[in-house]
Amino acid sequence: MRQLILGYLFLVMMSLPGMAKDETYYCFNPKYVNAYSNYVEANQKYLNPSNRCATEYDLEAYEISKNIYDKAQIIYSERREILTSKFKSGEIRGSEQASLFHKETDKMIADLMSKDNLRAELKNTKNKENLVLLLEKNLVNKEKFPRINENNSTKITKLNNFSNEQINDFKKNYSKVAILIPKDFIVNSLIVNKETQRSEYAAGTSTIPNDEYARLQRYYYELQRGIDSRENELRNFPQNKSCQNPELAWACALGDILGTYSKGKIVDEINEMQNELIRTRRALNNTPQYIKQNIYRPYEFVVETIESKKEVKYDFISIQGEVIEKANIKFEDVKKFEVASGLSLEDKFFRSLDNKFSKRNTIESWENGPIREISISELNTIYNNSKKSNINKRDLNALIANEDKKIASNIIDRKSNTQINQNISNVAKNEDKRFGSVVVVRTNSGLGTGFYISNNQIITNYHVVEKANNISIENFKGEKSSVKIVKQDLQRDMVLLETNLKGQPVKLYNKAIQIGIPVEAIGHPRGLNFSVSRGVVSGVRQMDSTYSFSKNRNTLFVQTDAAINPGNSGGPLFYETFVIGINTQGLKKNETEGLNFAVHYDEIKNFIKN
């Protein structure tokens, strides 16, 4: 019967030239179907003519072959027990009735190993697993996105793009399909606490007697006194009186021996003390009588607790049957650092304090590194706790194709949408349409202004981002994104940034600038975001740039009396709806008034072109 079971499975497999469309073949485990020596040849000829397996199904197909074999063995064992029982009870008599019973058993095993049942088993196995499709996108800082670790129930596949047909195939083979679309990587640092700590620093020195010198001096005098005492003892050593009596000659000899020994011992002690006296005198000569001692005075330094956060954003799309849900999710990696400022190099405990607190470059190194790994279970938890909205297939296609389309209105919750519209109506009167082209440019050391020249490229002043390791932007809606430097030009004090956050590009002026025309500077002076200052063009002139070494007047500037303050740098100078320059500098207000400059739009065009 064992050979019969294996034979059935082998014959069924031979009858399956392919179990799925597009030449997809399944390789079943030979351990359970190798009853015949020609199995390998048959497998290659009938099951696997291209000598390959569908890799996503290999493990499942191997498991199916084992499961079916195990079920067949159970059926065979149960039927054998039934047959034995029927023989004993007399229900089956003779070989003809036994043969009929065996045929029923054979049919049960044949049905188990039929093509339809194999397909059903395969489908059931697939439907127990989930699939996450990770869309590969060419994003700024994409190398910093986390690695996502799969588990036993979920498989992760990376794809550059995929079609509706592929998604339909995935839906057939997996119980749940999720599409993960990376959107952005953002770094933010925030001072969450600031406190003053007290310590002491060496403010000077004072001269004091050296304790070591005094100790050596005392020891020297003690040795001198010890030598004098032992020499005096040697001079006054008593005579042996027993030598005056002839009858005590033996005592005289013994006394001489003892006296000689005692004197020799005293002499040895004197010699040792004299050697120690010489060593002590040398030590005294090499030890200063007075030493300098630090004078410590109290002072204060500041300790800042900096919370640094790396954040990645995804569109998470869940597909289960015909239901498609979308959620905007984010994953954060947060770390706190303590940084000391004003710590004196002369601090009494400088070494331990210096090791205790973090350095600025340590924070920057952490911020520039990739975000930590994330597991599928963490990702699912974030998704389950996020607000989800239903979308249709058209919206899904737009998201996958990365088209700049607004998702259909059914994404937005009606209740929250009402509140959003109310908020918009309250602030609409303060909004300038040009704000959609302007962004806040932030670094660890401050902020400036920038504006879009294409849907994902921003121009600003070089001095705004100079020496910055992490640069981020924020638009008028409050949306944030990271950026990277594409190119820079110190002569013109310009830098081109690339970002994942799309915006409305500005239009550059293309006519001669007339003196006296009204202009407006948009920027964020002193952190007052999206401020507008008005003035006129006071002149157009060649001047040396901020970073010029030779002071050659080789850069074209627009002079204006429109206010330009710290925070305005890198922002646009508008004439109506056209940009005529990049706001770059305003002279000190205590020296001049209304003397400000923007790099001419011709310089912008040459920078972009070159």
C-alpha positions in Angstrom: 0.0 0.0 0.0 2.9 2.3 0.7 4.2 1.9 -2.8 0.6 2.5 -4.1 0.4 5.8 -2.2 3.7 6.9 -3.6 2.8 5.7 -7.0 -0.4 7.8 -7.0 1.4 10.9 -6.0 4.1 10.3 -8.7 1.5 9.7 -11.4 -0.5 12.8 -10.5 2.6 14.9 -10.6 3.5 13.5 -14.0 0.2 14.6 -15.3 0.8 18.3 -14.2 2.8 20.0 -17.0 2.2 23.3 -15.2 -0.1 24.3 -12.4 -0.3 28.0 -13.1 -0.2 30.4 -16.1 2.9 32.0 -17.6 5.0 28.9 -17.4 5.0 28.8 -13.6 6.0 25.3 -12.3 6.0 23.8 -8.9 8.7 21.5 -7.5 7.4 19.0 -5.0 9.6 17.4 -2.4 11.3 14.3 -3.8 11.7 12.9 -0.4 8.0 12.0 -0.5 7.6 11.0 -4.1 10.8 9.1 -5.1 9.3 5.6 -5.1 10.7 5.1 -8.6 14.3 5.5 -9.7 13.3 7.6 -12.7 11.6 10.3 -10.5 14.2 13.0 -11.2 13.9 12.4 -15.0 10.1 12.5 -14.8 10.1 15.6 -12.7 12.3 17.5 -15.2 10.3 16.2 -18.1 6.7 16.8 -16.9 6.7 19.1 -13.8 9.7 21.3 -14.5 10.6 21.3 -18.2 12.5 24.6 -17.9 14.5 23.0 -15.0 13.4 25.7 -12.6 10.8 26.3 -9.9 8.6 29.3 -9.1 10.8 30.6 -6.3 8.0 32.2 -4.4 6.2 28.8 -4.2 9.1 26.4 -3.6 8.8 26.0 0.2 5.0 25.8 0.1 5.0 23.2 -2.6 7.5 21.1 -0.7 5.3 21.3 2.4 2.2 20.3 0.4 3.8 17.1 -0.9 4.6 16.2 2.7 1.2 17.0 4.0 -0.6 15.0 1.3 1.7 12.0 1.8 1.0 12.2 5.6 -2.8 12.3 5.0 -2.6 9.3 2.6 -0.7 7.4 5.2 -3.4 8.1 7.8 -6.1 7.0 5.4 -4.2 3.8 4.6 -3.7 3.0 8.4 -7.4 3.7 9.2 -8.7 1.6 6.3 -6.4 -1.3 7.3 -7.8 -1.3 10.8 -11.3 -1.2 9.5 -10.6 -4.1 7.1 -9.1 -6.1 10.0 -12.1 -5.4 12.1 -14.5 -6.4 9.4 -12.7 -9.7 8.8 -13.0 -10.5 12.5 -16.7 -9.6 12.6 -17.4 -11.6 9.5 -18.7 -8.6 7.5 -16.0 -9.3 4.8 -15.5 -12.8 3.6 -13.3 -13.9 0.8 -10.9 -12.2 -1.5 -13.6 -10.6 -3.7 -15.1 -8.6 -0.9 -11.6 -7.6 0.3 -10.7 -6.5 -3.3 -13.7 -4.2 -3.4 -12.7 -2.7 0.0 -9.2 -2.0 -1.4 -10.6 -0.3 -4.5 -12.6 2.1 -2.2 -9.3 2.9 -0.4 -7.5 3.4 -3.6 -10.2 5.9 -4.8 -10.0 7.8 -1.5 -6.2 8.2 -1.9 -6.6 9.0 -5.7 -9.1 11.8 -4.9 -6.7 13.1 -2.2 -3.9 13.3 -4.8 -6.0 14.7 -7.7 -4.8 17.8 -9.6 -7.7 19.9 -8.2 -6.9 18.9 -4.6 -3.2 19.8 -5.1 -4.2 23.2 -6.5 -6.6 23.7 -3.5 -3.9 22.8 -1.1 -1.5 25.2 -2.8 -4.0 28.0 -2.7 -4.8 27.4 1.0 -1.2 27.5 1.8 -0.6 30.8 -0.1 -3.6 32.4 1.6 -2.0 31.9 5.0 0.8 34.3 4.2 0.8 38.1 3.9 2.8 40.2 1.4 4.3 43.6 1.7 5.4 45.4 -1.5 8.0 48.0 -0.8 8.1 50.5 -3.6 11.6 51.6 -4.5 11.7 55.4 -5.0 14.6 57.8 -5.8 14.2 60.0 -2.8 16.5 62.4 -1.0 18.2 60.6 1.9 16.7 57.2 0.7 19.8 55.5 2.1 18.6 56.5 5.6 15.3 54.7 5.5 15.1 51.8 7.9 15.5 48.2 7.0 12.3 46.3 7.5 12.6 42.8 8.8 10.1 40.2 7.6 8.7 37.4 9.8 7.3 33.9 9.2 3.8 35.1 8.2 4.8 38.1 6.1 7.0 38.3 3.1 8.6 41.6 1.8 9.3 42.2 -1.9 11.0 45.3 -3.3 9.8 46.6 -6.6 10.4 49.7 -8.7 6.9 49.6 -10.1 4.0 47.2 -10.6 0.8 47.0 -12.5 -2.8 46.2 -11.6 -2.4 42.8 -13.1 0.5 42.0 -10.8 -1.5 43.3 -7.8 -4.4 41.0 -8.8 -2.0 38.0 -9.0 -0.6 38.9 -5.5 -4.2 39.1 -4.1 -4.9 35.6 -5.4 -1.8 34.1 -3.7 -1.7 36.0 -0.4 -4.3 36.6 2.2 -3.4 40.2 2.6 -1.3 42.5 0.4 0.2 45.8 1.7 2.0 48.4 -0.4 4.5 50.6 1.4 5.5 53.8 -0.4 8.4 55.8 1.1 7.7 59.5 1.2 10.3 61.4 3.2 13.1 61.3 5.8 13.3 64.3 8.3 15.6 65.1 11.1 14.7 67.5 13.9 16.6 68.6 17.0 14.9 70.4 19.9 16.3 71.8 23.2 13.8 70.3 25.7 15.6 71.4 28.9 18.3 73.9 29.9 19.8 74.1 33.3 22.7 75.8 35.0 25.3 73.7 36.9 28.0 74.9 39.3 31.6 73.8 39.4 35.1 75.3 40.2 37.9 76.4 37.9 41.5 77.2 38.5 41.6 81.0 38.6 45.3 81.3 39.6 48.0 79.9 41.9 49.5 80.7 45.2 53.0 79.7 46.7 52.8 77.4 49.8 55.4 75.3 51.7 56.0 71.9 50.2 54.8 69.2 52.6 57.1 66.6 51.0 60.1 68.9 51.5 59.2 69.3 55.2 58.8 65.5 55.6 62.2 64.8 54.0 63.8 67.4 56.2 62.3 65.9 59.4 63.5 62.5 58.3 67.0 63.8 57.6 67.3 65.2 61.1 66.0 62.0 62.6 68.7 60.0 60.8 71.4 62.5 61.9 70.3 62.2 65.5 70.2 58.4 65.1 73.8 58.3 63.8 75.1 60.5 66.6 73.3 58.3 69.2 74.8 55.1 67.8 78.3 56.6 67.5 78.1 57.8 71.2 77.0 54.3 72.2 80.0 52.8 70.4 82.4 55.1 72.1 81.0 54.3 75.5 80.9 50.5 75.0 81.8 48.8 78.4 85.1 46.9 78.9 85.2 43.2 79.8 86.2 43.1 83.5 86.4 39.3 83.7 89.8 39.5 81.9 91.5 40.8 85.1 91.0 37.4 86.9 93.0 34.5 85.5 90.6 32.0 86.8 87.9 33.5 84.6 89.9 33.4 81.3 87.1 31.5 79.6 84.6 34.1 80.5 87.0 36.8 79.2 87.2 35.1 75.8 83.4 34.7 75.7 82.9 38.3 76.6 85.3 39.5 73.9 83.4 37.5 71.3 80.0 39.0 72.4 81.5 42.5 72.6 82.9 42.2 69.1 79.6 41.0 67.7 77.7 43.9 69.4 80.1 46.5 68.2 79.9 45.1 64.7 76.1 45.3 64.7 76.2 49.0 65.8 78.7 49.8 63.1 76.5 48.1 60.5 73.5 50.2 61.7 75.6 53.4 61.6 76.7 52.6 58.0 73.1 51.9 56.9 71.8 55.1 58.4 74.7 57.1 56.8 73.7 55.6 53.4 70.0 56.5 54.0 71.2 60.0 55.1 72.9 60.5 51.7 69.8 59.3 49.8 67.6 61.7 51.8 70.0 64.6 51.2 69.8 64.0 47.4 66.0 63.8 47.6 65.9 67.1 49.6 68.1 68.7 46.9 65.6 67.6 44.2 62.5 68.7 46.1 61.3 72.3 46.0 60.9 73.9 49.3 57.8 75.8 48.1 55.2 74.8 45.5 52.4 76.5 43.6 48.8 75.5 44.4 45.7 76.2 42.2 43.2 78.7 43.5 39.7 77.5 42.6 36.8 79.7 42.2 33.2 78.8 41.6 31.6 79.4 38.1 28.5 78.2 36.2 28.0 76.4 32.9 24.9 75.5 31.0 23.7 72.0 30.2 21.2 71.6 27.4 19.1 68.4 26.9 18.7 68.0 23.2 16.1 65.7 21.8 17.1 64.6 18.3 14.4 62.8 16.2 14.8 61.0 12.9 11.5 60.4 11.2 10.4 58.5 8.1 7.1 58.8 6.4 5.3 56.2 4.3 2.0 55.8 2.5 0.7 52.4 3.8 -1.9 50.9 1.5 -3.7 47.7 2.7 -5.5 45.5 0.1 -7.7 42.7 1.4 -10.1 41.4 -1.2 -11.8 44.4 -2.8 -11.2 46.7 0.2 -8.4 49.2 -0.2 -7.3 51.3 2.7 -4.7 54.0 2.9 -2.9 55.5 5.9 -0.2 58.1 6.2 2.2 56.6 8.8 5.5 57.7 10.3 8.2 55.9 12.2 10.4 57.7 14.7 13.8 57.1 16.2 14.4 59.4 19.2 17.5 59.9 21.2 18.4 62.5 23.9 21.8 64.1 24.4 23.2 66.3 27.1 25.5 69.0 25.8 27.5 71.4 28.0 28.3 74.9 26.9 30.6 77.3 28.8 32.5 74.4 30.4 36.0 75.7 31.4 39.1 73.9 30.3 40.5 74.8 33.7 37.6 73.1 35.5 38.6 71.1 38.5 36.8 68.0 37.1 37.2 68.8 33.4 38.1 65.3 32.2 35.2 63.5 33.9 32.7 66.3 32.8 34.1 66.2 29.2 33.5 62.5 29.0 30.0 62.8 30.6 28.5 65.2 28.1 27.9 64.7 24.4 29.7 66.7 21.7 27.9 68.5 18.9 29.6 66.3 16.3 28.3 63.2 18.1 24.7 64.4 17.6 25.3 65.3 14.0 26.9 61.8 13.4 23.8 60.1 14.8 21.4 62.4 12.9 23.3 61.6 9.6 23.1 57.9 10.1 20.3 55.6 9.0 17.3 55.1 11.2 17.1 51.9 13.2 15.6 48.7 11.8 11.9 48.1 12.1 10.0 44.9 12.3 6.8 44.0 10.5 5.0 43.8 13.8 6.1 47.3 14.7 4.9 48.5 11.3 1.5 46.8 11.7 1.1 48.4 15.1 1.8 51.9 13.7 -0.7 51.2 10.9 -3.4 49.9 13.2 -3.1 53.0 15.3 -3.2 55.4 12.4 -6.2 57.0 10.8 -7.3 55.0 7.7 -9.4 56.0 4.7 -10.8 54.0 1.8 -9.5 54.7 -1.6 -10.4 53.4 -5.1 -8.3 51.8 -7.7 -7.8 55.0 -9.6 -6.3 56.7 -6.5 -4.2 53.6 -5.9 -2.7 53.8 -9.4 -2.0 57.5 -8.9 -0.1 56.8 -5.7 1.9 54.0 -7.2 2.8 56.1 -10.3 3.8 58.9 -8.0 1.5 61.4 -9.8 0.8 64.7 -8.3 -2.9 64.3 -8.0 -5.2 64.9 -5.2 -6.7 61.8 -3.7 -10.5 61.6 -4.1 -12.6 63.2 -1.5 -13.5 59.9 0.1 -10.0 59.8 1.6 -10.8 62.8 3.9 -13.1 62.2 6.9 -16.1 64.4 6.4 -16.2 65.5 10.0 -12.5 66.5 10.1 -12.8 68.1 6.6 -15.5 70.5 7.9 -13.1 71.7 10.6 -10.2 72.0 8.2 -12.4 74.2 5.9 -13.3 76.4 8.8 -9.7 76.8 9.8 -8.7 77.6 6.2 -11.5 80.3 5.9 -10.2 81.9 9.1 -6.7 82.3 7.8 -7.3 82.7 4.1 -7.3 86.5 4.3 -3.7 86.3 5.5 -2.4 84.0 2.8 -0.4 85.3 -0.2 -0.5 82.9 -3.2 3.2 83.4 -3.6 3.7 81.7 -0.2 3.2 78.3 -2.0 6.6 78.9 -3.6 8.5 79.9 -0.4 9.9 77.7 2.4 11.6 78.1 5.7 15.2 76.7 5.5 16.4 75.3 8.9 19.8 74.2 10.1 21.2 73.4 13.5 22.5 77.0 13.7 19.6 79.0 12.5 17.1 79.6 9.6 16.7 81.4 6.4 14.4 81.4 3.4 14.3 79.6 0.1 12.0 79.3 -2.9 11.1 76.6 -5.5 12.6 76.9 -9.0 11.2 73.5 -10.0 8.7 71.2 -8.3 11.4 69.6 -6.1 14.3 72.0 -6.3 14.9 75.0 -4.1 17.3 77.9 -4.3 18.7 79.8 -1.3 21.8 81.6 -0.1 24.9 79.5 0.5 25.6 81.3 3.8 22.2 80.0 5.1 23.3 76.4 4.9 27.1 76.8 5.2 28.7 74.1 7.4 25.3 72.6 8.1 25.1 68.8 8.4 21.4 68.6 8.4 19.1 70.8 6.5 15.3 70.8 6.5 12.5 72.9 5.0 9.0 73.7 6.0 6.3 75.1 3.7 3.5 77.5 4.4 1.2 74.5 5.2 3.6 73.4 7.9 4.8 70.3 6.0 8.4 69.5 6.6 11.0 67.6 4.5 14.7 67.0 4.4 16.9 68.3 1.6 20.3 67.7 0.1 22.7 70.1 -1.6 22.9 69.6 -5.4 25.3 72.4 -6.3 26.7 75.6 -4.9 28.2 78.9 -6.1 30.1 80.9 -3.5 30.7 83.8 -5.8 26.9 84.4 -6.2 26.2 83.1 -2.6 23.8 80.6 -4.0 23.0 76.9 -3.4 20.6 74.5 -5.1 18.7 72.1 -2.8 16.7 69.0 -3.7 13.8 67.9 -1.6 11.0 65.2 -1.5 8.4 67.9 -0.7 7.0 69.3 -3.9 6.1 73.0 -4.4 5.0 75.6 -6.9 8.1 77.0 -8.8 8.4 80.7 -9.2 8.6 82.6 -12.4 11.8 84.6 -13.1 11.6 88.1 -14.6 12.9 88.4 -18.1 13.0 92.2 -18.8 15.2 95.0 -17.8 14.6 96.2 -14.2 13.4 99.8 -14.0 14.6 101.9 -11.1 11.7 102.8 -8.8 9.4 99.9 -9.5 7.7 98.5 -6.3 9.1 95.2 -5.0 8.3 92.9 -2.1 10.6 90.7 -0.1 9.1 87.5 1.4 11.0 85.7 4.2 11.1 84.9 7.9 12.9 87.8 9.6 13.8 86.9 13.2 11.7 83.8 13.0 8.5 85.7 12.0 7.6 83.2 9.2 6.2 84.3 5.9 6.5 88.1 6.4 6.3 90.5 3.5 8.2 93.8 3.4 7.7 96.4 0.6 10.0 98.9 -1.0 11.3 100.0 -4.4 14.3 99.2 -6.6 16.9 101.7 -5.7 19.5 100.6 -8.2 21.1 97.8 -10.2 24.8 97.6 -9.8 27.9 95.3 -10.0 29.4 94.6 -6.6 31.8 92.1 -5.0 30.0 89.2 -3.4 29.9 88.0 0.2 32.6 85.4 -0.3 34.8 87.4 -2.7 38.5 87.3 -1.8 39.8 89.6 -4.5 36.9 92.1 -4.0 36.3 92.1 -7.7 32.9 93.7 -8.6 31.8 90.7 -10.6 28.3 90.0 -9.3 25.1 91.8 -10.3 22.9 93.0 -7.4 19.5 94.7 -7.1 19.6 97.4 -4.5 16.3 98.0 -2.6 15.0 99.8 0.4 12.6 96.8 1.2 13.6 95.6 4.7 15.9 92.6 4.7 16.7 91.2 8.1 18.3 88.0 9.4 15.9 85.2 8.4 15.2 86.9 5.0 18.4 85.6 3.5 17.8 83.3 0.5 14.2 84.5 0.0 12.7 85.9 -3.2 12.4 89.6 -4.1 9.2 89.9 -6.1 8.1 92.4 -8.7 4.4 91.6 -8.9 4.4 87.8 -9.4 8.0 87.6 -10.9 11.2 87.0 -9.0 13.9 89.6 -9.7 16.4 88.5 -7.2 17.5 86.5 -4.1 17.6 88.6 -0.9 21.1 88.2 0.4 22.1 91.0 2.7 21.1 94.1 4.6 23.6 96.5 6.0 23.7 97.3 9.7 20.8 99.5 10.7 22.9 101.5 13.1 25.1 102.5 10.1 22.6 102.8 7.2 18.9 102.7 6.7 17.1 101.1 3.7 20.3 99.8 2.0 19.6 96.2 1.2 20.6 93.9 -1.7 19.4 90.9 -3.7 21.3 88.9 -6.2 20.0 89.8 -9.7 17.8 87.3 -11.5 20.4 87.0 -14.3 22.8 85.5 -11.8 20.1 83.0 -10.9 19.6 82.0 -14.5 23.4 81.6 -15.0 23.7 79.6 -11.8 20.9 77.2 -12.9 22.2 77.0 -16.5 25.8 76.2 -15.5 
